[in-house]
Amino acid sequence: MNYWINTISREHVLVGVEGGFTQANHGSPHNLRRMKRGDLLVFYSPKTQFQGGKLLKTFTAIGQITDDEPYQVQMREDFNPFRRNVTFFDCQEARIGPLINDLDFITDKQK
């Protein structure tokens, strides 16, 4: 099992939670292909919305990959993103600030 962080706005996280999916890198399949069934995925939201929005800096959701491959959907005629199915766990949002010193994967604790 691997652990991943998907950095996306809270607005987009909530759409994924409601639909039981995630997409990353503006719909690119590259990183989604690296994920395997059973991997855990934490969602970090730097802002409330993709365009504009307020600063948030919060972990907003956690889930587990439940499929074997990315699949493509049509959202608009010119946008066909890749997704992965996710089972989301009940959780509370957590601001990153108080956690930074305990997170080994963050090398520059001052940012």
C-alpha angles and dihedrals in degrees: 000000000000131000123226138186119213112197109208139133119278088242091061093041090057091051089053094047090052092048098038096239146096133211127186143195093024092304099316114147096213102096092030089061090058092060120091133204108278096026115135121234127198119196119219117192116197090181140021094239136025094232109044112325130143126291109266112161092189139136101238109178145001130206148153129248109245104180137063105232140019116262130202127236133185113236096162134357090263099036122066107163127189119239143185126214114246134187105213122213126221107260144147123244114256126202111232096220098079091043101049097094090053096049108092094190091065105085099177104052092179097067 
